[in-house]
Amino acid sequence: MTPTPRDQRPFDVVLVGATGYVGELIAEHLATKHRGGEVRWAMAGRSRAKLDALAKRLGPAAAGVETIVVDTSDEAGVLALADRTRVVLTTVGPYAKYGSTLLGACARTGTDYCDLTGETPWIQRMIDTWQSTAESTGARIVPCCGFDSIPSDLGVFFLNEEVRARTGAPCRSIRMRVLSASGGVSGGTVASMLHMIETMNEDPRVRETLRNPFALNPAGDRKGPRQPGGLPISWDREVGCWTAPFVMAAINTRVVHRSNALLGQAYGADFAYEEAMRTGGPVLGAPAALAVAGGMAAFGAAAVFPPTRALLKRFVLPKPGEGPSPEVRERGHFDLLFVGKGADGKSWRARVKGDRDPGYGSTAKMIGEAAICLAGLPPGEPGGGLWTPASAMGRRLVERLRTHAGVTFEMEA
Ligand SMILES: NC(=O)c1ccc[n+]([C@@H]2O[C@H](COP(=O)([O-])OP(=O)(O)OC[C@H]3O[C@@H](n4cnc5c(N)ncnc54)[C@H](OP(=O)(O)O)[C@@H]3O)[C@@H](O)[C@H]2O)c1
């Protein structure tokens, strides 16, 4: 098929998976924040009845918003959908199970794309399969546009830009500390995480990919300098806190290194990056860090073995479509500290904060704004390919998030 020229497509953004837990929050954000036709958007899902019920719940704010029935396993259907919009925003996960045909359709039709995946092996497979097609059609494909990994990716980009403006060079290394965060977890996130663990059990190459900090770098460039971190608990002298592992570090660090590679080693060929979670000061921080690290190890072990995994799925974890209550989302927040070491040895700090819970309330706003930002990018800036949020949108997205998504980026004195 010959794709419809971008400027002749009826929609700026089509939200696929609108009827899921996070999909509905994104639809609410688009309907309320961008009411009035500035953004031409539509909602897509596999069930007509669920789409109609969603449109009814959204009420007048979504009046006139078209609804489209599509199953992401239907190749002809997703090609036709991709050809009607500048940007596809999809929440249909686990992406390794349900996402490949849609991403491929976007690459083939020159349609920009963003999603909420944190599934490293799948992203690597999509880079290797679709990079050259996307380059030739001009499609800008941007995975990881939620809490993993926008705040980390843009936090590092922001700090390095600020430090470069002041000193002429970026930081040699940066570490991120989650100072505080509160929220919950959805059934869709759990399903994606368990699916990744299942494939890791079946295929040793997936384990290899998950261990490599440079797994998402362009093919042929998946090696780099030794990276810091990895201890179950440690004392961060400069920040004055004990730390435990941060569950999102496994994807965020890979995205940050990919940004560095795609930006032409803008952070330096020897750039080092790590993330961890603050658990407290000298007295209470150590036992808290041990408790977090122990809890994560126990959960990991239970998720790896099929019998305990089945018990977790059945009795403990939320089901697809379920997630944190509106109160938990509303009360939630995140507060991230980025500490950089400048080329002159001086220490630099930046803070990234968000209102609402990171995984859903804030994620819905971040990806909604990323999609609108993509729709407004001039053709060729950047060219087609698989990108990261920082390498595709950089400062433009920082400003959009500040203005429309309640996310702040500040240098600290
Ligand atoms: N990166 C982040 O920060 C972040 C944050 C939140 C979520 N996520 C990810 O986002 C994804 C969605 O999470 P969620 O909690 O919203 O999950 P969910 O409630 O289970 O929603 C999944 C959506 O996908 C739809 N779907 C499933 N198979 C489909 C198919 N073949 N064709 C079309 N639609 C299909 C479902 O349709 P029905 O409504 O008809 O069932 C539903 O709308 C997960 O992969 C999760 O890991 C990431």
The ligand as a Gaussian input file, in Angstrom:
#p B3LYP/6-31G(d) Opt

LIG

0 1
 N        5.889000       2.325000      31.479000
 C        5.053000       2.645000      32.433000
 O        5.344000       3.507000      33.218000
 C        3.724000       1.949000      32.475000
 C        2.731000       2.413000      33.295000
 C        1.488000       1.803000      33.242000
 C        1.270000       0.723000      32.391000
 N        2.287000       0.276000      31.619000
 C        2.071000      -0.824000      30.645000
 O        0.923000      -0.508000      29.877000
 C        0.268000      -1.692000      29.480000
 C       -1.219000      -1.579000      29.830000
 O       -1.401000      -1.588000      31.234000
 P       -2.875000      -1.574000      31.838000
 O       -2.746000      -1.713000      33.298000
 O       -3.658000      -0.449000      31.273000
 O       -3.434000      -2.975000      31.224000
 P       -4.937000      -3.411000      30.939000
 O       -5.881000      -2.707000      31.846000
 O       -4.927000      -4.904000      30.932000
 O       -5.208000      -2.866000      29.455000
 C       -4.718000      -3.500000      28.307000
 C       -5.506000      -2.982000      27.115000
 O       -5.085000      -3.714000      25.962000
 C       -6.233000      -4.127000      25.251000
 N       -5.961000      -5.295000      24.439000
 C       -5.458000      -6.497000      24.828000
 N       -5.314000      -7.300000      23.765000
 C       -5.726000      -6.602000      22.684000
 C       -5.799000      -6.875000      21.303000
 N       -5.427000      -8.052000      20.794000
 N       -6.243000      -5.906000      20.471000
 C       -6.618000      -4.697000      20.952000
 N       -6.571000      -4.374000      22.261000
 C       -6.129000      -5.322000      23.099000
 C       -7.268000      -4.395000      26.316000
 O       -8.570000      -4.418000      25.721000
 P       -9.896000      -4.691000      26.579000
 O      -10.190000      -3.424000      27.304000
 O      -10.899000      -5.017000      25.531000
 O       -9.583000      -5.842000      27.502000
 C       -7.024000      -3.204000      27.214000
 O       -7.669000      -2.071000      26.689000
 C        1.003000      -2.831000      30.177000
 O        1.896000      -3.431000      29.251000
 C        1.782000      -2.154000      31.285000
 O        2.968000      -2.842000      31.621000
 C        3.505000       0.856000      31.660000

